[in-house]
Amino acid sequence: MLKKLTIVAFAAAFAAAPLPVMAQSKKDSVVMAMALEPPGLDPTIAAAAAIAEVTLYNIYETLTKINEDGSTSPLLAESWTASPDLKTYTFKLRKGVKFHNGEPFDSAAVKFSFERNAVATSTNKDKSLFQSFEKIDAPDADTIVITLKYAEPNLPFLLGQASASIVEPKSAATDATQPVGTGPYQLGAWAKGSSITLSKWADYRNATAIKLSKVTIRFISDPAAQTAALLSGDVDAFPRVSAQRTIAQFKADPRFNVQVGGSRAKTIVGINERKKPLDDVRVRRAILAAIDRKAMIDGAVDGFGTPIGSFYVPGALGYVDTTGINPYDPEKAKKLLAEAGVATPLELSLKLPPPSYARQGGEILAAQLAKVGIIAKIENVEWAQWLSQVFAGNGPHNFDLTIVSHVEPFDLVKITEPDYYLGYNNEAFNALYKQIVSTPDEAARAKLLGDAQRMLATDAVAGFLYQPQLITITNRKLKGVWKEVPQYENDFSTWYWE
């Protein structure tokens, strides 16, 4: 309560002060903020969404581009065609494109990038996608042909994600700190722990269309500090800001534009099914029955979320409401634990990454689980620890429970991966997923997607919580900032001052 009063008092003090000038004279530069600093700047070797927020479509480009409405359009590929069975895709590449270091962009660079993502030692978060490529042919410099082991109707969309960024072969090894791409911006400076500056690349193929010459990205994790930075004019834009408790003030202030957009993110309680007794579906169902989704949404994100019951969100093709499969029922949770032969209190670790939704949500989750005899021992960890200890494909998967928001727009395929951190290995689900991607007819595919959602909910693969509703606050004179969030990105090529 004290923290909330402090935030309100702090914000009120700024509101009462004379209104500052908010970067209105900086017509060709902008200061943006984001909550987390990326661990590196190569999105093809690490899973952190913060990397894409800085680099995707800015430093690096992809064959295709995912637009604000979720549609896919050409980027480095001018066009593409698919075989009737959706197993072979031919991409015609844009000609005359160069990387920042002057090397040519061509089919050899695409082939190198995708094959690099697929090798056994790859740490690409979508390695399984690239390993599903039967072969990659480059018949000429401007053509790339991808033959898949099985059909993939979503391939053009998937190749617009940060994990499919095209890297320059000679510089790939150092991209994490010295990124080289084909995008409109280059890394200007990186003050570790503070900010990253991107500078417009003068030799970009369409440089005249890029209105911002410099973008400074500041890292501000504390919600009160985020609010203060916006109110003071130190920051011009804050996509996905933690302003749930102060949003009314920003809406009432004519200096700001407030947008609340949907996302394809899924916030879940991750359950490590490699560990006993979590390998017992009755125990996992008990955990889900102990969770009051509404209380989680109200407490963790101040009501800015839509309940979900599976690894899928409203608005996606074939979505079905599965929240009724594992409803809140503490008494049922106790009975399920007893049926599974679990003696209470059952002690489980709960590892929480830095975002406030995880830390605040973790406190609520622990309190809810305690009511049914499960003691969740909270351990707050930094992102690097979470990625290595909890999420990394090669283990050690050293956790029982965690809370995380998966921001990828379409990632059901992750559930089929044998080394995925949840540890759910179900041949029936894997077969169903292959049937989904092998079905060209969209209506039939949507029906199968509904079956997949129901299977994941019935098997209590995770504690499915909510689809986040994300807040973006900008200076009202700054235009081109997206409201909807099909994936975590900040496409600075669309930003400009009015």
N, C-alpha and C positions, 0 to 999 in steps of 0.2 A: 504494500500500500504506500509506504514511504517513497519507493522508487517512482510510482505513478504520480504522486503529488509533486515530486521533484521535477519530473518531466513537464507536467502541466504548468508549474510555477515558472520554470525556465522559459517555456514557450510563451507564456503570458508576458513575461518581461520583455521579450523581443517584440511582441505584438504592440506593446505600449510605447516602444521606442520609435523615433522617427524612421520612416521607411528608407532603407539604404538603396543605393543604385545597384542594380543587379546585372552587372556584366553586359549592359545594353550597348556599350560602345565597342565591344569585342565582336565585331560582325563576322570575323573569319576564324574565331577560335572559341572553344567551349571548355568548361570544366565540368566533368561528369564525376559521379561517385558511385562506388559499388561496395558491398559489404565485405567481400573477401578478396585478398590478394592472390593471384594465380601462383602456383608453385613453380611454374615455368611457362614458356610461350610456344610450346609445340603441342598442339591438341591431338596429334597422332600418336603420342606416347604416354599420355596420362588422362585420367578420367575426370579431373576437376572441371566443373562447369565454368569456373571463373576464367579458365584459359580461353574458352570460346567467346566469353563476354568481351574480351579484349581483342582477340585475333580474327574471329570468323568474319569473312567478307571485308575485313579491314586490311590486315596484313596478308592473310592467306585467302585463296579462293578455292572453290570446288567446281566440279563439272556442272552441277545444277545449283539453283538457289531456292531456298524455302522462303516463301513470302509471308507477310503478316497474316494473311487469311489461310495459311497452310498449304497453298498451292505451290507447284514447282515450276520454275521457269529456267531458261538457259542462262549459263554464266560462262564458264570456260568451254563448255560444249555449246555449239550453236544450235544443235538439234540432235535428236536420237530416234531410233526406231527399235521396236521389240519384235521378236518372232512370236507367232501365234501361241506357242506353249510357254511364253514368258521366261525362257531359259537362255536366250541370246539377245544381248543389247548391243547396238552399234551406235557409237557416239561420234559425230563429226565435230572436230575441235575448232575453236576460234583461231584464226591465223594472225601472225604478226605480234603475238603476245610475248613479253619478256618477263623474266624474274628480276627482282631488285638488283641482283648482282650482274645483270646483263646477259645471263644465259637464256637461251630460247626455251619457251614453253612448247612442248610437243608431246606426241604419243609416248615417247620414251620416258618422259618425266611422269606421266600418268601411270604407265606400267611399273616403273620403279616404285612410286608411292604406294600403289595397291599391293604389290608383291612384298614390300617392306612391312606392310601392316599385317600380313598373313603368316610370316615366318614364326616358328615355334617360340622364339625368344621375344616376339613382339609384345609390347605392353599396351597396344591400342585397345581402347575399351570395347570396340566393335570388331575385335579380331575374328570372331566367328563368322561375321559377314564376309570378310575378305577370304577367309578359308573356305567359304562356300563357292568361290569362283573355281570352276574346273580349269579354265585357262584364260589368259589375257593376251590377245593378239594386237599387234601394232602394224597393220599392213602398209601404212605410210605414215608420214609425220603428222597428218591431220585426222587420223582415224584410229579409234580404239574399239576393239570388239571384246566384250566380256561374255564368256560362256559359263553358266552356272550349273552346279550339280543338281539343283532343283529349282523350280520356278520361284520367282520373287517379283510379285506385282508392284511392290513398293520400292524397287531399286532406284529409280530416279530421285525419289524423295530421300532415301537413305544416303545417297551420294551427295546430298546437299548439307549434310551434317559436318561438324568440325572434324570428326574422326576421319573423314574422307578428304581432308585438305590436301592439295597437291603441293609437294615440297620439291625443292631443287636438289637433285641428287648430290652434287658436290658439297652443299652446305647443310645437308640434312642432319649430320651428326651434331651440329652446334646450334640447331634451331631453337632449343630450349632457352638459350640466353642471347643468341644473335639470329633472330628469325629472318628468313628470306622467303618471300612469297611473290605473288603476282598482283596483290591487292593495291588499293589506292593510298595506303599508308605504310610507312616504315617506322620501326622503333626509333624514337628520338633519344629518350633517356629512361632509365629505370632506377628510381631512388627506392631501394628495397625497404619495405615496411611503410612507405609513404605514398608513392605515386608512380605512374607510368605516363610518359608523354609520347604520343604518336604524331608524326609529321607527314604532311601530304607529300606524296611522291610525284615530283614534277614530270617524270616520264611515264606516268600511268596512261594507258591507251585512251582514256576518256577523261583526262585531268580537268578539263574546263567544266565538267558537270559536278565536280567535287567542290562544295562551297566552303568547307572548313579546312583551313590550312594547318591548324594544330588542335589536337584534342588532349587534354590533361585528365587522367583518370586517377582520382584519389580513392584511398581505401579507408572506409569508416565503418567499423563493425558495430559500435554502440548505438542503439536506437536514439537515445537522447542527443548524442553528438550528430547523428544524421539529420535530425530535426533542426538543430542549431545551425548546421552548415547551410541548409537550404534557406532558413529564415534570415541569416546574415548576408546572403548573397555570395557566399564563398563558393557555392556549387550551383551550377545552372540547371543540372538535370540529375535525377536519381532514379533510374529504373529499378523496380523491385525493392523499393525502400521499405523499411520497417516503420511505417507511419500509421499503423492501424489505430493507435490511440490519439493521434493528433490530426487525423485526416479532416475532421470537421473544420478545424482552424485553417488548414490550407485551402479547403474549398471556399471558405468565406473571404480569403485574401485575394484581391484582384491581380496581384503580381504573379500568381501561379496558375498552372493548368494541371488538374488532377485527373488521372485516368486509371480506372480499375478494369483490368483485362483478365480474360480467361487464360488458362495455360493447359499444357498437356502433362504437367507434372503430377506425380503421385507421391504423397507423403505417407510413409508406412512405418510400422514397427517391424524391423527385420528380425527374423527368427532363425537361429543357426540350427538347421535340422540335422546336422552331422553329430550333434551332441544329444545324449540322453538326459532327460526324458523327452526332449523336444522333437525327437524322431517319431514320437507317438502322436498321431493326428488328434487324439482326444485331448492331449495336453495343449496342443496349439489351439484347438477350438476353445478350450478353457480360457486361454489368454485372450482370445478375441471376445469371448462372452463377458470378460471382466472389463472391457474397454467401452466407455461411454463416448462415442464419437463426437457428440454435440459438445460435451464438456471439454474434450480435447481441442476442438475447433475454437471454442470460445476462449479457452485459457492459453492456448499456444499461439494462435494467430488472430485473436480478438474477433472471431466470427467470420473471417475472410477465407472461407473454405466450403467446399461442397462434399458431403460424405460420399465415400466410395467403398465398395465391398470386394473389389478385385484389382488386378494390376492394369487398370484400364479406366479411362475417364469419359465423362459426358462430352458429347460432341464428336467423338471419334467414331469411325465406321463400325457399325454393329454393336454399339454400346447397349448393354442391358443393366438394369439396376439390380445388383446382387447384395445390397446392404442387408436385406432380410434373411440371408442365409446364415449369417452369424450375428444376430442382434445382441444388444446389451442385456445380459441376464446373469448377474452375479451368483445367484443360487444354482443355476445350471453350470456355471464355471466350477463351483465347489464339487458338484456331483460328478462332472467329467474327470476332475483330478482324482476323486476317490475311485472311479471306475478304472482309471489307468494305474491304480495302485501307488499313487504318489503321496508320500507322507508330507504333511505341511507342518511348519513352514518350509516351502521350497525356495532355496536361495539361487538367484540368477544374476549374472552380471548385466549391466545396462550401460553400454558405451555410447557416449553422446558427442557428436562433432560440434563445432562452435556455433552454428546459426541459432538465433534465439528460438525459432520454432522447435528445434531439437532440445535445447536446454530447458525451456519452459515446458515443453510437452513432456519431457522426461520426468519432471517433478510430478506432473499430473498423472502420468502413467504409473509411476511408482506408488502413488497414493491409491489408485484404483486397484492395482494388482494386490496390494497389501490387504485389501478387504476380502480377498478370496484365498488368502494364505500363501501368496507368492511375494517373497522379499526381493525386490529389484535393487541391487547395490549399484548406485550411480557412479560412473567414472567418466569425468569430462576429459576429452582428448582433443588435440589439435588435428587439423585436416590431414597432415602428413601421417600422423599416427593412425588415424581412422582408415586412411587408404591402405596403409601397409598391414595393419593388424586385423582389420575387419573385411575390407572389400577386395583386396588384391587376389587375382585369380589363382596364384600359386600359394595362397595361404599366408599366415597360419590360421586365418579365420578364428582368431582368439577372442571370441565374444559369445554371449548367449542371446542378448537382445540389443537392438540399436534403434535409433530413429533417424530417418534420412528421407529427403525428397529426391526422387528420381525425376530428372527434368527432361529426359529424352522423349521426343514426341511419339515414337512408336518402338517400344523395346520389349515386346512379348518374347522375342527371340532369345533374350537374355535368360529367360526361365529354362530354356532347353540346354543351356551350356552346363556341362558336367562340373566345371570348376567355379560356377557362379556362387557368390558368397552365401546365398540362402541355403544351398545344399539340397534343393528339391530336385530329385532325379526320378522322373516318372515317364516311362516309355510310352504310356498311353497319351500323355500330354504332348510328348515329342512327336508322336505319329499324327496327332490332331493338328499340331502346328504345321507340319509338312503338308498336310491336306489343305490347310488354309492358304498357304502361299502357292499351292499348285492349282488353285481354283481361279480361273480367269474371270468368271462371272461375279460381278460385285455383290449382287443380292445373295447369291449362294455363299460367297465368302463372308458376308456379314452375319449370316446365320451360324456359320462355323465359329466365328469370333465370339458369338454369344455363348456357344458351347464351351469354348476355352475359358471364358470368364467364370462361368458357373463351376467348372472343374477346379479352377484355382481357389475360388471361394470355398467350395465344399472341402477341399483338402487343406484349407487354412494355411496356405503357403506363407502368408505373412499377416501381420495385423494391419489390414488396409484401412487407412484413416480418412484422408480427404484429398481433394483436388484443390490446390491453393488458388486463391484469387489474388492477383498481384497488383500492387499499387506503384504507379509511376508518377512522379511530381517533377515538373519542369517550369522554368521561366516561361511565362505565357507568350513571349516573343520568339521562343525557340520552336521550330516546326520540324516535322518529319520523324518525330520519335514515336515508335510503335506503341499502341495500346495493347493489342493482343500479343501473346507470347507462345507461338508454336514451338519454339525452342529458345534456349537462353542465348541471346546474341544482342549486339548493339551495332546496327548497320549505319555507320557514320556517313556513308555515301548519300543517305537520304536526309541528313540533318542540315538545317540552315536557319539563319536568323531572318526574321520578318522585317 
